[in-house]
Amino acid sequence: MKKVLVLLCIFGIIVFAQNSPNYMKISTVKVGPGAVHYKYWEPIEPWTLNVLEIDLTNPDVMLESVKAGDKLGVGNITSVQAENHSYAQHEVIGAINGDFFGGTYGYPLNSQVANGEFVKHEDVSGSNPSYWSTFQINEDRKPAITQNQFNSRLYYNGTSFSINTVNYDLQANRLVLYNKFRGSSTGTGSNTTEFLVSPVNRWLVNDTVKVIVEQKVANVGNMTIPDGKAVLSANGTAATTISPHINVGDTVAVYIGLTHALPRVTQLIGGFPRIVRNGSNYAVAGYYNEGGGATFHTDLHPRTAVGFNADSTKVYFVTVDGRQNASRGMSLSELADFMIHIGVAQAVNLDGGGSTAMYVRGEIENVPSDGLGTERVVKNSLVAFTALPHGSLSAIQVEPDYYRIFEGESVQLKVSGWDENYNPVEITQNNVQFTVLDGVGSVDNNKMFTASDNINSGKVVVSYNGLTDTVNIDVKTIERLVVSPRSVITDTSAVVNFSYYAFDSDNIEKDIAANAINWYTLDNNIAVVTAPGSVKGVATGSTKVIAQYRDISDTVDVEVVVLSGEYLLSGFENETEWGFSGENLNMSNSSLEYVTDLYSEGSGSAKMHYEYTGNTSVQNFLKLTTDMAIAGLPDSIFVDAMTDGTKNQVQFIVSDDNDELFKVSVKQWANNDSELVTQPGAFANATPLVDGSVFNFPIRLKEIYIKLGGPRVNGEVYSADFWIDNLKISYPGSTSAVEYEGVLPTDYKLLQNYPNPFNPSTKLAFSIPETANVSLQIYDVLGRKVADLVNKSLKAGMHEVKFDATGFASGIYFYKLQANDFISTKKMLLLK
């Protein structure tokens, strides 16, 4: 996590880009014949991923699609689904959650085949997504990912009849096949003719299966469904068509088919969408080709996926954690890129989010987003089983078997025992011994490894009854320190707070305490360190701030500028100082000239004549362009303006230290047609023109932007004049007429200071409805005047004054405003 000190709003943050993910394989455990569990860590994103790799060429490992409770509509967590289908020589190795689910009955949304038997497909109304992808395995242990549609028939006496659906309610004039996934019986009504059939060999999808008719019952319905057998239910025209030709003892054929699927499919489960195709990232194309919308593919979620390599010999179960600090989750494209990285050529996304689960040899390996170890109930799962029996202990394995670790950090080691078939075997944990080589750290009695500050690569050798395994350790330390912002302009009243970023040799950011860094300036007469990461200006000048961690350091520049009062930037008397343009104006009939018959100071002002054609769908603007440096840390910018009665608004466009652009708007209309009136803007209200930009001094004035508020009747031509003069800035300690309400105040008011209590400075605000002689004074608790902040004539408006109490003692103070006949006093508290 970044260690970020509290920043003044004017300072920015450095962003470090990463070219490509740095996937680190931190654990490799063989968990069955032809089955290996990997754990990956990407520290910068960050991501934590689990992979179960299954070798299809190994005959002792099997993949199966399982249905919770072996019944439609039933749900259970993935681990229980796997264990409920586990028995001797058919023991669970690992599992992941399967398809999305929903609808009235909570069915899986796509098709499913379990051990050759059809669980379901899209219903007869076609409302389920038959265009979504499916993952399948056939009798030859070949995988595929395809989009399918249901296509099934009953063959008898040289003819055939369409099977409309599997395991859905029987509708009029239909033929439906029911099996154990429907439940104990068909649930049909008495207007049904039903045939109990038994397969001659085994059930398969996309193959013709011969079946023997064992029972034929008419006008009863709700026939019992024995395990391994099926019931053909027909009513209406379907029943009258096939019933005369099929009798008990007949052998007929059933073809349960899915277009585009492999022949002789034994296992199939649905997903959405396909994300890897022929070794390329197909996530976005797959998402839209399969009917995706909104932002599901770009949002960051926990994810589950299944895929296989280019020669179809290995299948990969994959999960990524999400919605947590340790792993942010992935978009579909990011998940596709990772799967390509590990060798996947074809892949489909399964249900993710809180449903994501990776179960390996009795343990949940991912961190479910619903909470630690909390699996969500789902409808189906993909499971790997082994056929080999248990034997005696022949190997130990330690997790993780590789770890890159920062000095002083710890990682929990886990040691497990395995037989010759890589079935787990219990071991006596107290008899496990650890030997740490190369001085990289130590292991305590709880198997917790803690890295030393000896920056090195080494090993931890694990021993048990003559068996050994090894953990490879890389201990890292800080090798780069970066302080932000890189260059700062401040004054003697503000405290500058710096952010810092520490990186190890792999450019991975590490969290170190601020007080572990030695902060100092090269010239304490210019600026001093007041706290770790905090610097305060003392006098005008430039110096450098150094942040040092051991022998690693970084240097930034600090310039202290002490300015107060108001400064004239332009009197608008120089024709080469400003460029003139506009938006949605007839520029051939618009012009800028400098006149001497109207001005607030000096000898002249700028007069802009403009013309535009009314259009209610666009806004019209005048623009004066420049590139004018502004020194120090001003709080406000002003310009005097007059119109010929049109209501306009002045906006100032400035760039900051890294050329990001910001708008400072005047919060009142420029609509006076009798004299030049001051239009003030506060830099505290600067808004970025590009989202994410951070305002940071020093600044440059780029444009004065005048939003024209005249009429815009379509097609009408309008022309008017706008005068501007006396561009000024003010610095803290002076008064600044900043109008917050958009209209002039109607009464005198003294506001409570902010912040209060304060240390060492605060702001005092007041409003006056007319030009007035104003005094603002500070008194201590004994009634003695200690500061005189304002003593001059001010124009109508809302005014702010900064009071810097550096050098004042803690305690209660009073501030008194007198404007013409108005007097008001308020109390404030200085705490140091």
N, C-alpha and C positions, 0 to 999 in steps of 0.2 A: 504494500500500500504506500502511496506517496506520503511523505511527511511534508505537510504544507503549513507554514505559519500563516497567521491571520494577515491578510494583505490590505493595504489601502486600496480603494477602488481604482486608483490610477495606474496600478502596476499589473503587468501581464504575466502569463505563464508560458513556459517553453513546452512545446509538444514534440515528442520524439517519434518518428515514424519507424515502422518495422517493415522490412522488405518482404519476408516470407516467414511462415510459422517455423518454430524450432521445436519439433516434436522429439521428446526425450523418452526412450523406452526404459522405464524404471523397474519393471518387473517382468520376468518370464518364468512361467510355471507350467510344467507339463501336467495336465490334469486328467489324462486318459489316453488310450491308444489313438494316436493320430489327432490329439486335441491339446492345444497349448493356449493358456490364458496370458495375455499381455496387458500391462497397464502403461499408458502413455501420459506424459505431462508436458503441456506447453505453458511455460511460466509467464510469458509476457501478456498473452490475451486476457486472462489465463484460461486453460482448458484442462480437464481431466477426462480421459477416455479409457474405456475397457474394450478389449477385443478378444473374442474366442475364435481361434482358427481351427477348423475341422478338416482333416484330410479324407476326402471321399474315396481315395484309393485303399484306405485301410478298412477291411471288411468288418472289423470289430467295433466300429463306431457307426451309429445310425442317427439320422435326422428324422424327426417326426413333427407334424403339426397336430397339436392337441387342443381339444375344446374343453373349457371349464365344465366340470360335472358331466362331460359327454352328452350335453343337452343344450339345445338352442335357448338363449335367454338367460342361462346361468352364468355367473361371473365368479372369479376368484383371483387371488394374487398369483403372480407368475410362479413363485417358488412352490406354492401348494399345488398348482396345476402340474408342475414337473414331478413332484414327489408322489402325487396320486397316480401317476402313470409309470412309476418306478417299481421294479420287482427284481427278483434274482435273475442275474445274467441279462438284465434290461434296466441297468442302474443309471440314474440321471448323472450326466457330467455337467451340463450347463443349460441355461435357457434364457431367452429374451421374450419380452411381451410382444404381442402380434398386432393385429389389425385394429383400425379405428372401429368404433361401435356407436350405436345410437338407435333412434327410431322407437316405436311403441314398445317393442319387446327387448330392447337393448341388444339386438343381434349384431354380430360383426357386419360391417358395411359391405364388404366384398365377398367373393367366393371363398370357400374353404373345403379342402379335402384332407381327411385324416385316415391314414393306412388304406387308401384306395376308396374309402367311402365318402360320398358327397355329404358335407355338412349343410351347406346352403349355397345359393347363388342369388343373383338379383331377383327380386320378386316379380310376379306376373305383371305388375303395373309398370315395371321398368324404372321404378323410382330410385333404386340403388345403383351405385356407380360402376356399371359393367365396363366402363372405359378406363377405370383405374387399373394400375399394374398389379400383377401377382407374382410371387416367388414360388417355384415348384421344383419337385424332385420326382424323377420317374423310376420305373422298376430297374433300370440300368444304372441308377445312382448318378444321373446327369441332371444338373440344375438348369433352370431357364427363368427369364423374366419376360412376361408377355401381358398383353391386354386381351381379355377374353369375352365371349358371349356364350350363353347357354344354348346347347343344340343336342337334344336327346330324343331317342326313339325306342319303341318296343317292336320287336320283330317276331312274327308268328305266321305259320302257314303260307310262307312265301310273300307276305305283305308286311306292312309296318304302320304304326300309329304314333303320333307325336306325344312324347312325355312333356307336359307343360312346365313342370317345376318339381323341386325336391324339398320336402319337409315344410311346405307352406300350406295354409288352409286350402281345402278343396273348393274350387269355385265351379259354377255351372258348366256342364259339358266338357269337363277337364279330366285328364289322366295325370295323377300325381304319384311319385315314388316316395315312400316313407321308410326311414331306417331308425336306428336306435337314437339318433340325435333329435328326433321328434319327441321322444319320450317313450313311455311303456306301451302306448297305444296310439292309433292314428288320430283319434279325436273327431272322426267324421260322423255324419248323420246317417239315418236309416235308409235314405234314398241312394245308397252307395252299393256298388258291387266291388268286392275286395278279393285280391289274390295274394296269399302268402307264398313267397318265393325264396328259394335257397340257392346260392351260387354253387356251381359245379367246382370251380377252382377258387379264386379270390376276387374281391371287388377291385376294379381299376377304373379310372377315369380316362376317357379317350381310348377306349378299347371295348370291343363287344364281349359281354360277359354272359355265358350260358347259365340259365337258372331253371330249376325244377319247380313246378307249381305244386305246393303241398296242400293248400286249402283254397277253396273258392266259396265265398259266402255272399249272398245277395240280400239286400234290404235289411241289413242289421247295422253295419258300420262299427267304428271304434274298435277295429281289430287289434289284438295284442301284437307287439313287434318283438320277437325274440332277438337276442344279441346275435349279430352276424348275418341275420336274414333281413328281408325287406318286404314291404307290402305295397302292391300296386292298387290304388284306389281310383275308381272311375264312377262318374254319374252322367245322367242325361245321354246325349248322343255318343259320348265316349263309351259309356257302359253298353249301350245297345249295339255299338259297332264291334267291340272286341269280345264281349262275353260269350257269344255263341261259338267262338272259335278257340277258346282257351279253357281247358279242363284240368282237373287234378291229375298229376302224373305227367302232364305235357312238359316238354323242354322247349322253352322259348329263349329269346336273347334280348338283353337290355344293353343299349348303348347310351351311357351318360357322357356327354361330350362338352368340351369347351373349345371354341374356335381358337386357333393360334397356339394353344397349349401343346406341350410335348405329348407324344403317344404314351399310353400305359402309365399315367401319372398316379403316384402313390401318396404324395404329400403336396399340399398347396395352401398358401395363405396370402391374404390380400394386403396391400399397402397403398401408399399415395405420397408422392409420385415417384416415378423412376428418376434417379438422380445421377447415375453413372451409366453411360452407354458406350460400349466398345472402347473403354479406357479413357473416355473424355467426360468432362463435367457437363452433365445434361440436366442439372437441377432446374434452371429457369425454364428451359424449353419443355422439360417434362411436366413441370408445374402447370404451365399454361395449356399444353396439349391435353392434359387430363382434367381441364376445367377449373383450374385454380383461380382464386381472386383475392383481393385485399392484400395483406402483407404476411401471410403465413410463411412464405418461403424466405423472406428477408428478416423476419423477427428472430431474435435469439432465444432459443428454447433448449431444454434437455431434448435429446433426440435418440431414436432407436432405428437401426437399419440392418439389412442383410444383403450380402453380395457374394460374388465368387470371382475367381481369377480367370485369366484369358484362356487357359486350357481346361477349365471346368473341373479341376482336381481339388480345389480348396474352397470351402465356404467360410465366410466371416460374419460372425455376429458382432455388432458394434453398438456401443452406447456412449453418449457424452453427457456429463453432468451439466446442470444449468440452474439459473435463478439463485446463485449463491456467490459469495466473494471468491471462493477457491476455483470456480469454473463458471463462466458467464453464459454458457450455452452457445449453440452454433446456428447459423442460417443453413438452409439446405445446400447452398453452394459451398460453404465452408466444410460441411460434413462430406460432401462429394469429393472435395480436394483431399481431405484426410484419407478417405477410402482409396483413392487413386494412389496416394503416397504409400500405403501399405500393400499395394499390389492388386487392388480390386479392379476388374474390368467391367462388371455389370453390377448395379445395385439399385435397391428400392428402399425408400423411406417407410418405416412403420410408424405406429402410434408413438408419440413422444410426450413431452410435458411431464406432468405428474405420473403418467403411466409408464415412463421409461424404467426398465428394470433389467439388470444383468445378474443372473444367479449362477454361481459356479461352485460345485462340490459342497453344497450345504450352506453357502453364505451369499448374501447380497453384496456384490462388489462395487456397484455404483452407489452414489449418495442420492436417494430419491428426493425430488424437490418438495414433496409434501412433508419431509422431516426425516431425520436420520433413521435409516432402517425401516421406514414406513412405506411399504409397497401399496400401490393403488389397485383396487379390484379391476381386472380387465376380463375380456371375453375369451381370448385364445392366446396361445404362445407357440414359439418354435423351440424345440427341445432336442438336445443331443444326448444319446444314451450309449453305454458300452455293454457289450455282450460277455466280456471276460470276467471270470470269478475273482474273488479276493484271494490274496496270497500273503506271504510274510514280508516283513520290512526289508526293502532292498535299497532305498535311497532316501535322503532328506533334501528338502528344498527350503531356501530362505527367501523371504520377500521383505523389501525389494532386493534384487540382486545387483542393481546399480543405483547409486544415488549421488547427485551433485548437491552439496550442502554448504550453507554459509557458516563461517566460523561461529561457534557457540550455539548453533541451532541443533535440534534433536530430531531423530526419526525413530519410529517404533519398528523393531525387527520382529518378524513372524517366522517361526520354524515349524515345518510340517513333515510327516513321514509318509512314504508311498511304497506300495509293493511293486513287483516286476511288471504288472499291468497298469501301473499308475492309478491304482485305487488307493484312497487315503488309508493310512494306518496310524492309530494312536501311538504317540510317544510320550515318555515321561519328561515333561518340560524342564524339571529341575536338574536333569542330567545333561542338558545341552550346555556346551562350553563354547566360549568366544575367545579368540585371539586377535588382537588388533595389531596390524603391522604398519610400519613407517610412521608411527606417531600421529596418526590422523584423528585420534579421539579415544573414547572409552565407551564400554557397554556396562550398564548397571544390572542389578538383579532382576529388573523388570523387562530386560531385553531392549532397553532404550539406548540407542547410540547417540552420543553427543560429540560434535566435532570440536577439535582443538583449534588454537589459533596458529598452528603449524600448517601453513598453506602448502598443500601437497596432495599427491594422489597415493592411495594406499588400499589396503584390503582389510576386511574382517573375515577371518576363517571360522566357520561354524562346524563343530564336531559333535557327534553323537554315536556311541557304540561302534567306533571305527569308521563311520560314514562322515563325509565332509561336504560342505558347500561353501561358496564364497560370495561376499558382497564387495563389489568394487566401489570405492569412495573417492570422490573429488571434492576437496575442501576449497572454498572460494572466499575471497575477501574483496573489499572495495578497491577498485582500480581506477575509477573516474568519479569526480564530483563536479556537479554543474549547479551554479547558483543563478537564480532569476529574480528580477530582471537584470540584463547585462549592463545597462547604463541607466542611472537614476539622476533626475534633477529634483532637489528638495530645497526646503528653507530651514530656518532655525527653530520652527515651531512644531513641525510634523516629525513623527517617528516612522522611519522606513522599515518595513518588515519584509525580509527576503524569503523566498521559497528555495529549497535545495533538493537535489536529486542525486542519489548515489547509485552507482552501477558496478557490477562485478566484471570479471574478465570476459564473460559471455554477453555483456551488455544487458544483463537482467537487473532491473531496478530492485534495490534492497532498502528496507526501512531501518534507519539508524536515528538515534535520539539527537535532538538539536544540541543538547549540552555535551554530546560526545565530540562535537566539532569546536575547534578553537577559532573564534571570530575576532578579527582585529582590523584596524585601519592603519594606513601608512602614515597618516598625519592626524594626531588627536587634536590638533589646533583647528582643524577643519570639520571633522566629524568624529564621533565616539560611538563605541558599541555600548548600548544600554542594557541588553539582554541577548541571549543566544539568538542570532539572526536578526536583531533589531539595531538600527543605526539612527542617530540623531545628529543633524547639522549643528555646528557650533559657530562657525564664521564663514564668510564668503570665501570660496575657493574650490579647488578640485583635489580629490584624493582617491585612493583605491581601498576597497574592502576585500579582505582575504578570508576565505573559509578553508580551514585545514583539518583533515582527518588523517592522523598518523603522518605519512610522508606524501599524501595526496592533497592537492589544494586547487582552488579556483579563485579567480580574481575578477571583480567587477568595478566599474567606475561610478563614483558619486560626485556630483557637482552641487555645491551649496550656493544658492542665490538668495540674497535678501533684498526683496523689493516690496514696496508698499505704496499705497496711493494709486492715482490714476495716471495712465500714460497714453498719449496720442499716437495712434498708429498711422492714420491718414487723415488729411484735411480735404481730400478730393479736389486738389488743385493741380494735379500732375496728370496730363493726358496719357503718359506712357505707363502709368502705374497699374492700370486696370484694363482687362479685356471685357468686351461686352458681347453677350449672346442671349439666347432665350430658348424656351421650349414651347412649341405650338404657338409661335408668333409669326406674323408676316414681317420677317426681318428686313425686307427691302424698304418698308415704311416705318422701321423702328431705328432709334439712334441714341447715342450717348454724347452729351456735350457738357462742358464745364461753364457754369454761369457765375456772374458776380453780383446779381441782384438779390440773392437769397443765400444766407449762410448763418450758422450758429456760432462759429469761431473762424478766424482767419479772414480770407478775402473772397471765398467762393464756395460752391458746392457742385455736386454732379447731378445733372438732370437727365433722366431717361424717358424718352418718348417711345411708346409702344403701340402696336396695332395687332389685333387678332380677330379671327373669324370664329364666331360662337360655335361651340360643340359641347353638348352636355356630357359627353362621354370622356372628355380629356380635361386635364388641368393645365393652366397657363402659368409660365414662370419667366421672370427676368433673372439674368445671371451676370454678376460681376466677378471675373476670375483674376486670381493673383497667385503668388507663391511667397508668402510673407512669414518670416520667422517670428515667433513670439517667445520672448525670454521668460525664464522662471516658471512659477506655478500660479498663474492668474486664476482668480475665482470667477470673474465675469467679463463679458465683452459687450460693448454698447455701440450703437450708431444712432444718429438723429435722422428722422425721416418725415416727409410730408407727402400727402397725396392730393389729388384734386377731388377728393371725396370718396374714392373707391376704397373698399375695405381690403387691405393686403396684410400679409404676414412675412416678417423677416426671419430668415434662417441662416446660420453661419455653418459652413462646411469646413472642418479642420482635419488634418492628418496628424497621427501621433508618431512616436519614435520609430515604429516599423511600418510606417506609411499606410496603416489602416485608417479608413475614413469614418468620421462621426458627424452627426448633425446636432447643432445647438440651436433650439428653436426659441424664439421670443414668445412668451405666453400671453401676449396681448396683440390686438389688431393695430396696424398702422393705418389710421383712417382720418387723421387730422388734416384739414385743408386750409388752415390759417397760419400755422407755424410749424417749424421743425420740432418734433417731439422725440425724446430719447426712447430707443427700443433696446431693452436689456436682455441678455441671455446668460445663463449660469452654466459654467463648465461641469458642475455637479450633475446637470441634467443631460449631458451628452449621450446620445443614443447611436449605436453602431449602424452603419449602412449595410454591413455584412454580418449575419448572425455569428456569434462566437468571438468577435473582436473585443479586445480589452483596452480601455482608454488608458494611455500612459504618456506622461510628459517626457521630453519636450514636444511641442506642437507647432504646426504651421497652418496659417489661414490659407485656404484654397479658393473659397467662393463665398460671396454673399448672395443668397438665393432668396428671391422675393416671390412668394406664392400670391398670385393675383386673384383677388376675390370678387372681381367684377361680374356682371351678367354674362351668360353664355347661351343665349337663345340661338338655336341652330341656324346657321347661315347669316346671322347678323354680323356686321363688321363694327368693331369697337376700337376706340383709340383713347389714350389717356397719358398722363405724365406722373412721374414719381421722382422726388428729390431726395438726396442722401448726403450726409455730411458728418464730420466729426466722429470718426471711428476710434474708439478708445478701449483699453482694457484696464481692469482694476485688480489689485493684489490684496491678500488678507491684511486686515488692519484698516482698510478703507471701507466706506459704505458702498453698497452696490444696489441699485434700484432693480430688483428682480421681481417682476409681477407674476404671481402664481395663479391667480384666479381668472386671468384673461380679461378682466375689467379693472378699472381703477377703484381702490377702496372707497367706501362711503363714510368711514369714520376713523377716528384716531384709535390705535390699539397697540398695546405693548404685550408681546407674547412671552410665554415662559421660555427661558433659555434651553438649549438642547446641545449636547446631552447635559443632564443634571441628575446626580452629582457629576463632576467633570474633573479631568486631570490630563494635561495642564490647560487645555483650551476649550472654549465653548462658543456657541453662536447666539447672538441676541438679535431678535427680529421685531420689527414694528412697522405699522402702516400709518400713512398720513394721507388724507383725502385731497390736500391742496398744498401748493408750495408754502413752506414754513421754515422759520428759524428753529433749528433742532439742536438740543444738547442731550448727550447720553453720558452719564457719569457713574462710576463705581465707588461704593462706600464700604468700609469695613464695619464690624459689629459695633464699634464705638462711635460710628457716625462720621468718621474721618474720610474725606475724599481721597481715594488711592489711584484713580485713573480717570482720564477725561478722553472718552472715545470719539465723540462727535461734538462739534461746535461750529455749525455753519448752516447755510440755507440749503434745503433739499427740495426736489420736485416731488409731486404727488406720486405715490406708489408704495410697494412693499419693499422694505430695506432690511439688509442684514449686516451685522458688524461682528467680526471675530474678536473675542477677548482672550488674549494669551496671558495666563496667570503664572508663567514661569517666574520663579523668584518670590512668589507670594506664599504665605503660610497657609496651611489647611485651615478651613473654618467657614463660617457663614459670611456671605457678602450680599450687598444690596445693589441693584442697578436702577437708576432713576432716569426716566425719559421726560423731557419738557419740550413741547412743540406748540408754538404760539401760546394759547392759554391752557393747553392740555398738559396735565402732570400725572404720571403713574409710576409706581415703584414696585419691584418684585424682588424675591429672595432667591439666592442660589447657594450651592454647597460645593466647595473645593475640597477634594479628598486626595491626599498624596500618600 
